[in-house]
Amino acid sequence: MDSEIKEEIPVHEEFILCCGVETQVLKCGPWTDLLNDQSGNRPKLLIFIITGNPGFSAFYVPFAKALYSAVNRRFPVWVISHAGHALAPKDKRMLTSLDDPNAQEIKDIYGLQGQVEHKLAFLRTHVPKKMKLVVIGHSIGGYISLQILKRAPELSLMLPTLGAKKWWKW
């Protein structure tokens, strides 16, 4: 029965231009544009998953669906690919943002520090400043998550603690 519940959860796929590089974002929940949602239904928290290497986002869909179910569908769960690890199909529309930082500002966007900057740029341009974030990283995504916690004090970041039913603010 649990797998049946997970199957009925839609996953919205977007390809965006972030720092001048195609980036895949998979989204569980009805919230696809948090910045422009002026309704009273906008969630107060976003669960943001940063993949491990090689950053194949679809691998994390069952986990994202399970997590979305576990929070009773109250908060969106997004999975982001690494810069340069996903290409949009030819028939898929590429979303762009006017606030997208210039790709030339990020040195070696495909290197480790560039990937950290890529995730920070995404968060700063696609997530409201007052929204709380739960950042989950797998493998190298864990390292990137810790770097985000360290480098972005303006973001409202939270760190889940394993085995506890509380969220601790970093």
LINJO-V984633 format. One line per field, one symbol per residue. ss: DSSP state (H for helix, E for strand, L for the rest). phi: phi as a letter, one per 20 degrees, with the letter a starting at -180 (. if undefined). psi: psi as a letter, one per 20 degrees, with the letter a starting at -180 (. if undefined). A space follows every 50 residues. Layout:
BEGIN
ss = ???
phi = ???
psi = ???
END
This chain:
BEGIN
ss = LHHHHHHLLLEEEEEEEELLEEEEEEEELLLLLLLLLLLLLLLLEEEEEE LLLLLLHHHHHHHHHHHHHHLLLLLEEEEELLLLLLLLLLLLLEELLLLL LLHHHLLLLLLHHHHHHHHHHHHHHHLLLLLEEEEEELLHHHHHHHHHHH HLLLLEEEEELLLLLLEEEL
phi = .gfffffeefcedcdcedlmcfcecdceofedcffeeeffeffebceddd feeenfgfgeggffffffffelmecfcdcdeegndbdffgeefeeccfef ffgffdflgeeffffffgffffffdccgfeffcdddcdlfffffgfffgf ecffeeecdfdfmddcddff
psi = gghgghhioqpppqpqookjppppppppriohnhgjojriipriqpoopp rapjknhhhighggggggghkkkhqqoqpprqpjipppqhipppqrphjp qphihopmhirghhhghgggggghiipqhipqpoppqpchhgggghhghg imiiqnqqoqppjqkqppp.
END
